Amino acid sequence: MIKLKDVHKSFGQVEVLKGITASVEKGEVVCIIGPSGSGKSTILRCINGLESYDRGEISVEGLKVDRDAPSIVNIRTQVSMVFQRFNLFPHRTALENVVEGPLYVKKEPRAQVLERGRALLAQVGLAEKADAHPPQLSGGQQQRVAIARALAMQPKAILFDEPTSALDPELVGDVLGVMRKLADDGMTMVVVTHEMGFARDVADRVLFIDGGVIVEQGHAKSVLNQPQHARTQDFLRRVLHPL
Amino acid sequence: MKGFWRDAVEFFPILLNGVALTIVVTVGSLLLSTVLGLVWAMMRVSGIKALSMLSASLINVIRGIPIIVLLFYLYFVMPDLGVTLSALQAAILGLGIAYSAYQAENFRAGIEAIDKGQIEAAQSIGMGWWLTMRRVVLPQAVRIVLPPYGNVMIMMLKDSSQASTITVAELALQGKLIASSTFKNTSVFTLVALMYLTMSIPLILLVRHFEKRAGKR
């Protein structure tokens, strides 16, 4: 469904992606792990067209991702994104955030969209917060609204960019719970995360990225429990046993 | 003091005519400067180099010409080019164009103050440039822009007096005409100052309200 072929990307003189080749199948949950600055988030941003890439090719359902082409709107309505800092629209209520895309981008009928928006807020456990503005919500609640906003587009896949990194530890569970449910329902997901427990339990595959290249990839449990590459072993040791 | 009150009662109705024109010039040029300023600002942030450069050049040219010269140009030079404007039209157009440069910079600052993540979130749900501006950026930028916009309103109210230089009989010119025919300079110009102040104070309070609201967010 999502294919990356020899993707290169530089910021100025710094090459952050050095030939990434990977694919994500329909219904698959792929977690991307790796140290900060390794290029994990850049991969997601390139898939969604928030960043351009210099070489190689990215395609979604056979459609080439080109952020300057009109087709990018079509790709973005099929592949939603959830951000580390939530990025909810603060001047709109939770419900308005959720229905913004379907109403104004997809131009779906208002009554139908509002009904779906309320159902999605209920699905993420926030039915009673429909009229609250983002500053009135906790970080975890904001992220769950952001997930509902992504789902409202009825996407074929969702990209999660470190969705729990900006949350208090006690709020992480609620967000991971919602994501776990989505995975169970068969949603295609690409998740950049430091939550190794989530990756182990929910992901079908894990990609370990370092220095802009995929160092190791494979079945989630095998990569996380029995990493083959020394760099992966070192990374996991530091993450799982920081002291 | 007694003399002042007597003069005030006598001159107030005439000056009130001037107030009406002052309000017309201020509101007219405020609306024009807002629309033009928004257009210049949109061109600046459009990401299209040619539009951005054109807008930056226009803003610099407008900022570099004194308002009074702009008014003279519109009122005295344009007829030579085949475009004749009434004094009131020239005043509204001149002040509107002059202030559009400041409005544009104000709007641009407001737009650029919006977190980049907001624009990315809008893009990520498929919004194009204009929809992102209309639904996400501008509604948030308005809150940032309102306090300086209020200041522009006050400055425009006071600068509307420059329309007197091209014969618009607004408050300042009415005062000057009365003073030159009665020689009661103190009474007349005190009254004129008080009338400007009366119009400015609600605007000053409005700006304070905007600032408080912006500070709360």
Interface residues (C-beta under 8 A of the other chain):
Chain A: N48 G49 L50 V73 N74 R76 T77 S80 M81 F83 R85 N87 L88 F89 P90 H91 E100 G101 Y104 V105 K106 R149 A150 M153
Chain B: D115 G117 Q118 E120 A121 A122 Q123 S124 I125 G126 M127 G128 L131 R135 V136 P139 Q140 R143
